Structure formats: structure tokens, C-alpha cells
Amino acid sequence: MTRVAMLAWSAGMGLLLGFFGGLAVLAVLVIARELGLVPARFAERYQQAALIALLVVVPVLGAVLGFLEGRAKLD
């Protein structure tokens, strides 16, 4: 496996794991909202921001961490 392939594989797996992690946290927040543990007004106000953060920011951070892990493996 070449150096570039190792870095791409690590970054891709970090992106995928970050996406699944974001989905899991989003599912917990939706369940908490439906059970009434989170006030409806709070949930409506921050729903869009939480969706973007969990489905975009978390996977990107996972990709960056995966890339750094790949660099550590190659050193």
C-alpha cells in the first residue's frame, strides 16, 4: 500500500466513522426531544445548527483525525 493510499484510507474511514457518530448523537437528541427531556422551544431554535454540526463538522473532524492517524502510522 502506498503512502497516499494509506492516508486516503485513514481519512476516508475517519470521515465515515465521524458520519456514523454524528448520526448516533443526532438520534439520541431526537429521542430526547420526543420524550420531552429537551424543551421544544430550545429544540426548534437550535435544530438546524445541530444538524449541520453533527452531519458536517463531526465527519470533517473525523477525517482530519483519520488523516493524522495515517501520518502517525507512516512515521
N, C-alpha and C positions, 0 to 999 in steps of 0.2 A: 504494500500500500504506500502510495507516495505521500509526501508531506502535505500537499494541497488537499488530497483526498481525505486524509486524516483530519485536517482542520475543518473541511466542509462537513464531514460526517459528524464530528463532535458538535459543530454549530447547529446542524440540522436536528440532531437529537435533542439538544438544549431547547431549540425552538418548539419542537413537538411536545416535550415534557412541560415546558412553560405554558403551552396552549392548554394541555390537559389539566394542569394545576390551576390555571385561571378559570377553566370551566367548572372544576370542582368547587372552588371558592364561590363562584357565581351561583352554583346550585345551592350551596349552604345559605347564601344570602337570600335567595328566592324562597327557600323553605322557611327561613326565619321570618321573612316578611309575611308569608301566608299564615304562619302560626301566631302572628301578632307580636312577636318579640321585638320587631323594629317598627317604630311609628310610621304610619302610612305617609304622612307629610314629609318625613325625612327620606323615606324610600323614593317617593316621586321626585323630590328635588335633586337627589344625587344618583338616580338610576342611570342616566346617560353617562355620567363621568365614571361610575363604577364599571359599566360595561366596556367603555373604551380602555380603562386602566387594566382590567382583567383579561381582555381579549387581544390587546395590542401591546401594552407596556410589559406585562409579565412575560409573554413569549419572547419579546425582543431581549429582555434581560436574561432569559434562559439561553438564548442564542449566544449572547456575549459571554456568559459564564461557560457555556459549552466550548466556545472558541478558545477561551483562556485555559480551559482544562486540556484541550487538544494541544495547545502550545506547551503546557507543562509536561504532557506525555512525551512530546518530541524532544524536549531538552535533556 
